Amino acid sequence: MSLDLVAEFQADIAVDEGRYRHPVRSLRLGEDLTPGDVPPFDN
């Protein structure tokens, strides 16, 4: 698998039963970023 797209989103850190408690909001595609520029997403 090759990762080549960065998406920026906003979410409250409150998680209930493995799901975000509040809506997650998509902010933008990070066209100026590469996957190496950002830390990995941990769940």
N, CA, C and O atoms as a printed pandas DataFrame, in Angstrom:
     atom_number atom_name residue_name chain_id  residue_number  x_coord  y_coord  z_coord
0              1         N          MET        A               1    0.850   -1.171    0.000
1              2        CA          MET        A               1    0.000    0.000    0.000
2              3         C          MET        A               1    0.894    1.232    0.000
3              4         O          MET        A               1    1.880    1.294    0.735
4              5         N          SER        A               2    0.552    2.187   -0.808
5              6        CA          SER        A               2    1.301    3.431   -0.905
6              7         C          SER        A               2    0.437    4.584   -0.409
7              8         O          SER        A               2   -0.688    4.773   -0.871
8              9         N          LEU        A               3    0.972    5.348    0.531
9             10        CA          LEU        A               3    0.258    6.511    1.054
10            11         C          LEU        A               3    0.838    7.762    0.421
11            12         O          LEU        A               3    2.027    8.041    0.569
12            13         N          ASP        A               4    0.008    8.514   -0.281
13            14        CA          ASP        A               4    0.516    9.714   -0.941
14            15         C          ASP        A               4   -0.410   10.918   -0.819
15            16         O          ASP        A               4   -0.229   11.908   -1.529
16            17         N          LEU        A               5   -1.399   10.849    0.069
17            18        CA          LEU        A               5   -2.336   11.944    0.245
18            19         C          LEU        A               5   -2.442   12.284    1.726
19            20         O          LEU        A               5   -2.525   11.391    2.569
20            21         N          VAL        A               6   -2.439   13.568    2.036
21            22        CA          VAL        A               6   -2.577   14.026    3.417
22            23         C          VAL        A               6   -3.897   14.782    3.529
23            24         O          VAL        A               6   -4.157   15.711    2.764
24            25         N          ALA        A               7   -4.724   14.379    4.485
25            26        CA          ALA        A               7   -5.996   15.062    4.734
26            27         C          ALA        A               7   -5.951   15.653    6.133
27            28         O          ALA        A               7   -5.523   14.994    7.080
28            29         N          GLU        A               8   -6.390   16.886    6.260
29            30        CA          GLU        A               8   -6.429   17.556    7.563
30            31         C          GLU        A               8   -7.866   17.560    8.060
31            32         O          GLU        A               8   -8.787   17.913    7.324
32            33         N          PHE        A               9   -8.053   17.163    9.318
33            34        CA          PHE        A               9   -9.390   17.145    9.880
34            35         C          PHE        A               9   -9.361   17.645   11.304
35            36         O          PHE        A               9   -8.300   17.728   11.922
36            37         N          GLN        A              10  -10.525   17.978   11.823
37            38        CA          GLN        A              10  -10.659   18.483   13.186
38            39         C          GLN        A              10  -11.635   17.583   13.924
39            40         O          GLN        A              10  -12.720   17.280   13.428
40            41         N          ALA        A              11  -11.232   17.158   15.126
41            42        CA          ALA        A              11  -12.101   16.284   15.912
42            43         C          ALA        A              11  -11.865   16.530   17.390
43            44         O          ALA        A              11  -10.752   16.837   17.815
44            45         N          ASP        A              12  -12.913   16.393   18.152
45            46        CA          ASP        A              12  -12.813   16.407   19.606
46            47         C          ASP        A              12  -12.169   15.082   20.005
47            48         O          ASP        A              12  -12.434   14.059   19.373
48            49         N          ILE        A              13  -11.343   15.080   21.022
49            50        CA          ILE        A              13  -10.656   13.846   21.395
50            51         C          ILE        A              13  -11.532   12.883   22.178
51            52         O          ILE        A              13  -11.080   11.794   22.533
52            53         N          ALA        A              14  -12.775   13.257   22.455
53            54        CA          ALA        A              14  -13.682   12.383   23.196
54            55         C          ALA        A              14  -14.100   11.203   22.318
55            56         O          ALA        A              14  -14.694   11.385   21.255
56            57         N          VAL        A              15  -13.780    9.996   22.777
57            58        CA          VAL        A              15  -14.125    8.776   22.057
58            59         C          VAL        A              15  -14.980    7.916   22.972
59            60         O          VAL        A              15  -14.675    7.760   24.154
60            61         N          ASP        A              16  -16.050    7.360   22.424
61            62        CA          ASP        A              16  -16.955    6.509   23.191
62            63         C          ASP        A              16  -17.198    5.231   22.397
63            64         O          ASP        A              16  -17.708    5.287   21.278
64            65         N          GLU        A              17  -16.842    4.089   22.959
65            66        CA          GLU        A              17  -16.990    2.783   22.315
66            67         C          GLU        A              17  -16.304    2.735   20.956
67            68         O          GLU        A              17  -16.843    2.156   20.012
68            69         N          GLY        A              18  -15.116    3.340   20.843
69            70        CA          GLY        A              18  -14.343    3.306   19.613
70            71         C          GLY        A              18  -14.764    4.295   18.541
71            72         O          GLY        A              18  -14.211    4.277   17.441
72            73         N          ARG        A              19  -15.726    5.156   18.831
73            74        CA          ARG        A              19  -16.197    6.153   17.869
74            75         C          ARG        A              19  -16.063    7.543   18.470
75            76         O          ARG        A              19  -16.161    7.723   19.683
76            77         N          TYR        A              20  -15.835    8.530   17.593
77            78        CA          TYR        A              20  -15.790    9.906   18.067
78            79         C          TYR        A              20  -17.161   10.301   18.596
79            80         O          TYR        A              20  -18.175   10.035   17.952
80            81         N          ARG        A              21  -17.197   10.923   19.745
81            82        CA          ARG        A              21  -18.456   11.317   20.376
82            83         C          ARG        A              21  -19.104   12.495   19.651
83            84         O          ARG        A              21  -20.330   12.607   19.631
84            85         N          HIS        A              22  -18.299   13.370   19.059
85            86        CA          HIS        A              22  -18.794   14.548   18.351
86            87         C          HIS        A              22  -18.412   14.435   16.876
87            88         O          HIS        A              22  -17.472   13.713   16.544
88            89         N          PRO        A              23  -19.114   15.128   15.992
89            90        CA          PRO        A              23  -18.816   15.024   14.559
90            91         C          PRO        A              23  -17.368   15.405   14.238
91            92         O          PRO        A              23  -16.806   16.329   14.826
92            93         N          VAL        A              24  -16.787   14.676   13.298
93            94        CA          VAL        A              24  -15.449   14.968   12.790
94            95         C          VAL        A              24  -15.624   15.842   11.557
95            96         O          VAL        A              24  -16.486   15.580   10.718
96            97         N          ARG        A              25  -14.802   16.881   11.452
97            98        CA          ARG        A              25  -14.947   17.846   10.362
98            99         C          ARG        A              25  -13.723   17.804    9.458
99           100         O          ARG        A              25  -12.595   17.943    9.931
100          101         N          SER        A              26  -13.937   17.616    8.169
101          102        CA          SER        A              26  -12.861   17.643    7.187
102          103         C          SER        A              26  -12.494   19.099    6.915
103          104         O          SER        A              26  -13.363   19.914    6.608
104          105         N          LEU        A              27  -11.198   19.427    7.028
105          106        CA          LEU        A              27  -10.768   20.811    6.818
106          107         C          LEU        A              27  -10.244   21.042    5.406
107          108         O          LEU        A              27  -10.692   21.953    4.710
108          109         N          ARG        A              28   -9.290   20.208    4.987
109          110        CA          ARG        A              28   -8.718   20.408    3.650
110          111         C          ARG        A              28   -7.836   19.230    3.282
111          112         O          ARG        A              28   -7.445   18.439    4.141
112          113         N          LEU        A              29   -7.527   19.119    1.997
113          114        CA          LEU        A              29   -6.504   18.189    1.554
114          115         C          LEU        A              29   -5.175   18.921    1.632
115          116         O          LEU        A              29   -5.059   20.062    1.183
116          117         N          GLY        A              30   -4.196   18.278    2.191
117          118        CA          GLY        A              30   -2.892   18.915    2.363
118          119         C          GLY        A              30   -2.031   18.762    1.126
119          120         O          GLY        A              30   -1.047   18.023    1.141
120          121         N          GLU        A              31   -2.390   19.453    0.055
121          122        CA          GLU        A              31   -1.663   19.339   -1.207
122          123         C          GLU        A              31   -0.221   19.814   -1.095
123          124         O          GLU        A              31    0.621   19.436   -1.910
124          125         N          ASP        A              32    0.071   20.637   -0.093
125          126        CA          ASP        A              32    1.421   21.145    0.109
126          127         C          ASP        A              32    2.219   20.265    1.072
127          128         O          ASP        A              32    3.357   20.597    1.404
128          129         N          LEU        A              33    1.640   19.149    1.525
129          130        CA          LEU        A              33    2.287   18.253    2.481
130          131         C          LEU        A              33    2.466   16.866    1.887
131          132         O          LEU        A              33    1.722   16.455    0.997
132          133         N          THR        A              34    3.462   16.153    2.393
133          134        CA          THR        A              34    3.641   14.745    2.056
134          135         C          THR        A              34    3.421   13.936    3.322
135          136         O          THR        A              34    3.500   14.495    4.416
136          137         N          PRO        A              35    3.148   12.646    3.218
137          138        CA          PRO        A              35    2.959   11.832    4.419
138          139         C          PRO        A              35    4.154   11.881    5.371
139          140         O          PRO        A              35    3.976   11.689    6.574
140          141         N          GLY        A              36    5.344   12.127    4.877
141          142        CA          GLY        A              36    6.520   12.231    5.730
142          143         C          GLY        A              36    6.573   13.512    6.551
143          144         O          GLY        A              36    7.360   13.610    7.492
144          145         N          ASP        A              37    5.744   14.493    6.206
145          146        CA          ASP        A              37    5.719   15.779    6.912
146          147         C          ASP        A              37    4.872   15.764    8.178
147          148         O          ASP        A              37    4.978   16.672    9.002
148          149         N          VAL        A              38    4.041   14.753    8.341
149          150        CA          VAL        A              38    3.107   14.711    9.470
150          151         C          VAL        A              38    3.284   13.419   10.262
151          152         O          VAL        A              38    3.713   12.408    9.706
152          153         N          PRO        A              39    2.956   13.441   11.559
153          154        CA          PRO        A              39    3.066   12.215   12.357
154          155         C          PRO        A              39    1.976   11.220   11.961
155          156         O          PRO        A              39    0.920   11.624   11.473
156          157         N          PRO        A              40    2.219    9.931   12.163
157          158        CA          PRO        A              40    1.194    8.930   11.834
158          159         C          PRO        A              40   -0.030    9.061   12.732
159          160         O          PRO        A              40    0.068    9.518   13.871
160          161         N          PHE        A              41   -1.166    8.662   12.213
161          162        CA          PHE        A              41   -2.426    8.704   12.956
162          163         C          PHE        A              41   -2.496    7.482   13.863
163          164         O          PHE        A              41   -2.395    6.350   13.388
164          165         N          ASP        A              42   -2.668    7.698   15.147
165          166        CA          ASP        A              42   -2.817    6.604   16.109
166          167         C          ASP        A              42   -4.264    6.546   16.541
167          168         O          ASP        A              42   -4.909    7.576   16.737
168          169         N          ASN        A              43   -4.771    5.332   16.688
169          170        CA          ASN        A              43   -6.147    5.220   17.162
170          171         C          ASN        A              43   -6.214    4.497   18.460
171          172         O          ASN        A              43   -7.301    4.310   19.008
